[in-house]
C-alpha cells in the first residue's frame, strides 16, 4: 500500500474508532458485546461474532505504534472504516440500547459519543 494511502487509512481509522483501548476492552468483556453480530451461516460460528473478533484486532492495532503497522493491519483498518460508515447510515430510532449500537461498539465506534 502506498504511503499516501496508509496515511489516509490511518487518519480515517482514527476518526472511525472513537473508543479508547481500555474502553473497548471493557466493552468486549460484556455479555451485550458477545450477543451481537454475525456468527456464521449456522448462527454459531466459532462462538465469536465477526465484529467481536474485529474488536480484539482493533485493540492490537491501537496498542501499536504507527511504524509497527503492516499491510494486514492497514487492510483491517480499511475494513473497520467501511463497516462503521455503512452502519452509521442505518441509524435506528433507539440508538442507546440497540443491537446496532452494540455491533458498532464491537468495531470500536460508539455512535452516542
C-alpha positions in Angstrom: 0.0 0.0 0.0 1.4 3.4 -1.0 2.5 5.8 1.8 -0.3 8.3 0.9 -2.9 5.5 1.1 -1.5 4.4 4.5 -1.7 8.0 5.8 -5.3 8.3 4.6 -6.3 4.9 6.1 -4.6 5.7 9.4 -6.4 9.1 9.6 -9.8 7.6 8.7 -9.4 4.8 11.1 -8.6 7.3 13.9 -11.9 9.1 13.0 -14.0 5.9 12.9 -12.6 4.3 16.1 -13.8 6.7 18.8 -13.4 4.3 21.7 -10.1 4.3 23.8 -8.4 1.0 24.1 -9.3 0.5 27.7 -12.9 1.4 27.0 -13.1 -1.0 24.0 -11.5 -3.8 26.1 -14.1 -3.3 28.9 -16.9 -3.4 26.3 -15.6 -6.6 24.7 -15.8 -8.3 28.1 -19.5 -7.6 28.4 -22.3 -10.1 27.6 -24.0 -7.5 25.4 -20.9 -7.4 23.3 -20.9 -11.1 22.8 -24.6 -11.3 21.9 -24.5 -9.2 18.8 -23.0 -9.8 15.4 -22.8 -12.4 12.7 -21.5 -15.8 13.8 -21.6 -17.7 10.6 -24.4 -19.1 8.5 -25.4 -21.6 11.2 -25.6 -18.8 13.8 -22.8 -20.3 15.9 -19.6 -19.8 14.1 -16.6 -20.3 16.3 -18.7 -18.9 19.2 -17.5 -15.4 18.5 -19.0 -12.9 16.1 -17.0 -11.3 13.3 -17.4 -7.9 15.0 -16.2 -9.2 18.3 -13.1 -10.7 16.7 -12.6 -7.4 14.9 -12.7 -5.5 18.2 -9.9 -7.7 19.5 -7.9 -7.0 16.4 -8.6 -3.3 16.7 -7.2 -3.4 20.2 -3.9 -4.9 18.9 -3.7 -2.1 16.2 -4.4 0.7 18.8 -1.7 -0.6 21.0 1.0 -0.5 18.3 3.0 2.5 17.1 2.2 3.6 13.6 5.6 2.5 12.4 4.9 -1.1 13.6 1.7 -1.5 11.5 1.9 -3.8 8.5 -0.2 -4.3 5.4 -2.6 -6.7 7.2 -3.2 -4.1 9.8 -4.0 -1.4 7.2 -6.3 -3.8 5.4 -8.2 -4.4 8.6 -8.3 -0.7 9.3 -9.9 -0.1 5.9 -12.4 -2.8 6.7 -13.3 -1.1 10.0 -13.7 2.3 8.3 -16.0 0.8 5.7 -18.1 -1.1 8.3 -18.5 2.0 10.5 -19.5 4.2 7.6 -22.0 1.7 6.2 -23.7 1.1 9.6 -23.9 4.8 10.6 -26.1 5.3 7.6 -28.6 2.8 9.0 -29.3 4.6 12.3 -32.3 3.2 14.2 -34.9 5.0 16.3 -33.5 3.6 19.6 -29.8 4.2 19.4 -28.8 3.8 23.0 -29.6 0.1 23.7 -29.9 -1.2 20.2 -28.1 -4.1 18.7 -27.0 -1.6 16.0 -25.0 0.4 18.6 -23.6 -2.7 20.3 -22.4 -4.0 17.0 -20.7 -0.7 16.1 -19.1 -0.7 19.5 -17.6 -4.1 18.8 -15.9 -2.4 15.8 -14.6 0.4 18.1 -17.2 3.1 17.4 -19.7 4.3 19.9 -22.3 6.3 18.0 -23.7 8.0 21.0 -20.4 9.7 22.0 
